[in-house]
């Protein structure tokens, strides 16, 4: 589970300004962190189909944010891919 302090660290790492909580970069970063944690959980609990469905939903949501950012600002899109170590 993503705790409040870890979430704040993730937000601080990619935020555009001090009070940034809703930019696509922040949302992508938070979703990526949650996806990583849920993937670790699913490696132990292979039959947890409810969590797997949530994971697939988060991956689709992150993909939507990435597509939006690529369409609106390619420079910021490339920067978040490098920063979060994501594939195109």
C-alpha positions as CSV (number, residue, x, y, z in Angstrom):
1,X,0.0,0.0,0.0
2,X,1.2,3.4,-0.9
3,X,1.6,5.4,2.3
4,X,1.1,9.2,2.5
5,X,4.8,9.9,3.0
6,X,5.9,7.7,0.1
7,X,3.2,9.3,-2.1
8,X,4.5,12.8,-1.2
9,X,8.0,11.8,-2.1
10,X,6.9,10.5,-5.5
11,X,4.9,13.7,-6.1
12,X,7.8,15.9,-5.0
13,X,10.1,14.1,-7.5
14,X,8.0,14.9,-10.6
15,X,5.9,17.9,-9.6
16,X,6.0,21.0,-11.9
17,X,5.4,23.5,-9.1
18,X,5.0,23.4,-5.3
19,X,1.3,22.6,-5.1
20,X,1.1,20.3,-8.1
21,X,-1.0,17.2,-7.4
22,X,-3.0,16.8,-10.6
23,X,-0.7,17.2,-13.6
24,X,-0.3,14.2,-15.9
25,X,3.2,13.7,-14.7
26,X,2.2,13.4,-11.1
27,X,-0.7,11.1,-11.9
28,X,1.6,8.9,-14.0
29,X,4.2,8.7,-11.3
30,X,1.7,7.8,-8.5
31,X,0.1,5.2,-10.7
32,X,3.5,3.7,-11.6
33,X,4.4,3.4,-7.9
34,X,1.0,1.7,-7.1
35,X,1.4,-0.6,-10.1
36,X,4.9,-1.7,-8.9
37,X,3.6,-2.5,-5.4
38,X,0.6,-4.4,-6.7
39,X,2.8,-6.4,-9.1
40,X,4.9,-7.5,-6.1
41,X,1.7,-8.5,-4.3
42,X,0.5,-10.5,-7.2
43,X,3.8,-12.4,-7.5
44,X,3.1,-13.9,-4.1
45,X,-0.7,-14.3,-4.4
46,X,-1.1,-15.7,-7.9
47,X,-4.9,-16.4,-7.6
48,X,-5.9,-12.9,-6.4
49,X,-8.0,-12.1,-9.5
50,X,-9.7,-9.1,-7.9
51,X,-6.4,-7.3,-7.4
52,X,-5.3,-8.4,-10.9
53,X,-8.3,-6.6,-12.3
54,X,-7.4,-3.5,-10.4
55,X,-3.9,-3.7,-11.7
56,X,-5.1,-3.9,-15.3
57,X,-7.3,-0.9,-14.7
58,X,-4.4,1.1,-13.3
59,X,-2.2,0.2,-16.3
60,X,-4.9,1.3,-18.7
61,X,-5.4,4.6,-16.8
62,X,-1.6,5.3,-16.8
63,X,-1.6,4.5,-20.6
64,X,-4.4,7.1,-21.1
65,X,-2.5,9.7,-19.2
66,X,0.7,9.0,-21.2
67,X,-1.3,9.2,-24.5
68,X,-2.7,12.6,-23.4
69,X,0.7,13.9,-22.5
70,X,2.2,12.7,-25.7
71,X,-0.5,14.5,-27.7
72,X,-0.3,17.8,-25.7
73,X,3.4,18.1,-25.0
74,X,6.0,15.7,-26.4
75,X,8.9,17.2,-24.5
76,X,7.2,16.6,-21.1
77,X,6.2,13.1,-22.3
78,X,9.7,12.1,-23.1
79,X,10.9,13.6,-19.8
80,X,8.5,11.6,-17.7
81,X,9.4,8.4,-19.6
82,X,13.0,8.9,-18.8
83,X,12.4,9.9,-15.2
84,X,10.0,7.0,-14.4
85,X,12.1,4.5,-16.6
86,X,9.0,3.5,-18.7
87,X,9.0,2.0,-22.2
88,X,7.3,3.7,-25.1
